[in-house]
Amino acid sequence: MKFLLEVTMDDGALTQNPEGELGRILRYWGGNLKHYALRPGDGSEIYDSEYREVGSWRIEGQAG
């Protein structure tokens, strides 16, 4: 299995403070993973601090 995280960094809050904003996104979504089974097909959109969609994460592949 693979955990894939994709974040577009060329718009909004990520252009103003890329290190701080990406760190916030990683902390928030990392902590939020406990709400998912983390099986292939699981995933979610990712939002920045301005509540703009900036990417997504997903689980791909086969379990086990």
C-alpha positions in Angstrom: 0.0 0.0 0.0 1.0 3.6 -0.5 0.0 6.8 1.4 0.0 9.6 -1.1 -0.3 13.3 -0.2 -0.5 16.0 -2.8 -0.5 19.7 -2.0 -0.5 22.6 -4.5 1.7 25.3 -3.1 1.3 28.0 -5.7 -1.8 29.7 -4.4 -3.3 31.4 -1.3 -1.9 30.9 2.1 0.8 28.5 0.9 2.5 31.3 -1.2 2.5 33.7 1.8 4.0 31.3 4.3 4.9 28.0 2.7 6.8 26.5 5.6 4.2 27.5 8.3 1.2 26.5 6.2 2.6 23.2 5.0 3.5 22.4 8.6 0.0 23.2 9.8 -1.5 21.0 7.0 0.7 18.1 8.0 0.0 18.4 11.7 -3.8 18.8 11.2 -4.2 16.0 8.6 -1.7 13.7 10.4 -3.8 14.0 13.6 -7.0 13.5 11.6 -5.9 10.1 10.2 -7.2 8.3 13.3 -10.7 8.8 11.9 -9.9 6.6 8.9 -9.4 2.8 8.5 -6.4 3.6 6.2 -7.5 1.0 3.6 -7.1 1.3 -0.2 -9.6 3.8 -1.4 -9.6 5.9 1.8 -8.7 9.6 1.3 -9.8 13.2 1.7 -9.4 16.6 0.3 -6.9 18.9 2.1 -7.7 22.5 2.9 -5.4 25.4 3.9 -6.0 27.8 6.8 -8.2 29.9 4.5 -10.4 26.8 3.9 -9.4 26.6 0.3 -8.9 23.1 -1.2 -5.2 22.7 -1.9 -4.8 19.0 -2.4 -5.7 15.6 -1.2 -4.4 12.4 0.4 -5.3 8.8 -0.4 -4.4 5.2 0.2 -3.6 3.1 -2.9 -2.6 -0.5 -3.5 -3.6 -3.6 -1.8 -3.8 -4.2 2.0 -1.6 -6.9 3.5 
